[in-house]
Each structure stands twice: as structure tokens, then as C-alpha cells.
Amino acid sequence: MLRPTRLLHDLTDKPARTALPFRIFDRVLRLVLYTNALMVCFVPHSIRTVIVTTLACALLLQVGYFGSVLFLFWLLCLERRTWKS
């Protein structure tokens, strides 16, 4: 039988920092969207293109974030499955 090499729960008093703080996430998201909007605005000078590409960029960021959450959930399931067997 395999034994776990590490504890699933940390028994120390320190809280684990596993997530990105919301302030940093919000700043990075705004920086990416503003940079995208400025670059598109300076090149073709079209407000419609700026709006469409900024919305597309925001959608791609959301899809990437959702995909990373699913990936982390999948890794957690794999870890739990190997720990139980």
C-alpha cells in the first residue's frame, strides 16, 4: 500500500496563501484591457474595432481563467484519487 508523502492539511497556524489576491488580479486585468484598447485605437483609429477587440480580449481572458480553474480542479481530483488508493 502506498503511503502519502505529505499531509493534505497543514497543521500549522499560518493560513496558506494559494490564491491570487483580487486587487492584483483586477489591476492586471485592467492593464491588459486598457493596453489592448489603446493599441487598437492608435492603429486603425476606429472606435468600433476598439470595442470589438476589447470585448474579444476580455472574453479570451475569462475563458483562460475558467480553463485554469478546471485544470486545478482536475489536478486536485487526481491527487485525491492517488491518495485514496
N, C-alpha and C positions, 0 to 999 in steps of 0.2 A: 504494500500500500504506500502511496506517495504521501509525504507529509508536506504541509505548506511551509514555504521558506520565509514567509513574512506574515505578520498579523494583518487581518482585514481591517481592524480598527486600531487606531493609535491610542495607547493608554495614557499618553502624556496629557498635561493640562493645556498645552498650546493648541489653539484651533488651526486646522490645516487650511492653507490658502491654495485652493485648487482652481478657482475661477478667476477670470479677468475682472477687475473692478469695473463697474458700469461707467464711471467717469472716463476712464481711459478708453473703453470701447466706444463711447459716444464721441469722444474727441477724434479718434481715428476714423470713425465712420463719417463724421462731418468733413474732416480733412480730405478724405478720398472723394466724396461727392462734390465738394467745392472746387477741388483741383480739376476734377473731370469737367465740371461746368465751365470753369474759366478757360481751360484748354480748348474745348469745343467752341466756346464763344469767340475766341480770338482767331480761330482758323476760318470757319465758314461765315461768321457774322450772322447766324440765323438763330433766332430765339426758339423756333420750333425744333430744330436739331438739338439745341441745348437741352430742352425739356425732355425730348425722347431719349437721348443718350444718358442723361442723368437718371431718369426712371429705369432705364435698362441696367445701368450700373448698380443702382440700389437693389433691383431685383436679383442680379447676379450675386451681390453681397449677401442677401438674405438666403438664397439657395445654398451658397457656400457655407454659411453659418449653420443652416439646418442639416446639411450633409455632415459637417464636423460633429454636431451633436449626435447624429445617428451613428457615426463611426465610433465615438466614445462609448455610446451605449452598447454597441456590438462588442467592443473590446471588454467592457465590463461583464457582459454575458459570457464571453469566452473565459475570462478569468474565474468567474464563479463556477462554470462548468468543470474546469480543470481542478479547482479547489475541492469540489464535491466528490470527484472520482478518485 
